[in-house]
Amino acid sequence: IIGGAVVSGSFQGFDQGYLEDALNKLDGKFVGTTQLPMTTSVAEIHRLNTLGIKGIRFNVKRGGSEDI
């Protein structure tokens, strides 16, 4: 496997530290998908983008923080 996507787990909540560390160790060969609150600033989204986090996911069933 030379690349792919890493998806942040539900148990990590909105903590990006785990995903940032994993992507750093994967040396730019993988991108990340994370969970963010609706209140996330544009500046933070841009920062995460530069770290390789390219996707956002939402929990709408199991204890999600947002509604559709």
C-alpha positions in Angstrom: 0.0 0.0 0.0 1.5 3.3 -1.1 -1.3 5.7 -0.1 -4.8 6.0 1.0 -7.1 7.7 3.6 -7.1 7.6 7.4 -10.4 8.2 9.1 -10.6 9.6 12.6 -12.5 7.4 15.0 -15.7 8.5 16.8 -14.0 8.0 20.1 -11.5 10.7 19.3 -14.3 13.3 19.1 -13.0 16.6 17.8 -9.4 16.0 18.9 -7.3 16.3 15.8 -4.0 15.4 17.5 -4.1 11.7 16.7 -4.9 12.2 13.1 -2.3 15.0 12.7 0.3 12.7 14.2 -0.6 9.7 12.0 -0.6 11.8 8.8 2.8 13.2 9.7 4.2 9.7 10.2 2.7 8.6 6.9 4.8 11.3 5.2 2.2 12.8 2.9 1.2 9.6 1.3 -2.2 9.5 2.9 -5.0 12.0 3.5 -7.2 12.3 6.5 -11.0 12.5 7.2 -12.1 13.9 10.5 -15.1 15.0 12.5 -15.5 18.7 13.1 -18.1 20.8 14.9 -20.2 23.2 12.9 -18.5 26.0 14.7 -15.1 25.3 13.2 -13.5 28.4 11.8 -12.5 28.8 8.2 -8.9 29.4 9.4 -8.9 26.0 11.2 -10.3 24.3 8.2 -7.5 25.8 6.1 -4.9 24.7 8.7 -6.2 21.1 8.7 -6.1 21.1 4.9 -2.4 22.0 4.9 -1.8 19.0 7.2 -3.5 16.7 4.7 -7.0 16.5 6.3 -9.2 16.6 3.2 -12.5 15.2 4.3 -15.1 15.8 7.0 -17.5 13.3 8.4 -20.5 13.6 10.6 -22.1 11.2 13.1 -25.8 11.5 12.6 -26.8 8.2 14.2 -24.7 7.2 17.2 -24.5 10.1 19.5 -23.8 12.7 16.8 -23.3 16.3 17.7 -25.1 17.7 14.7 -28.5 17.2 12.9 -28.9 16.8 9.2 
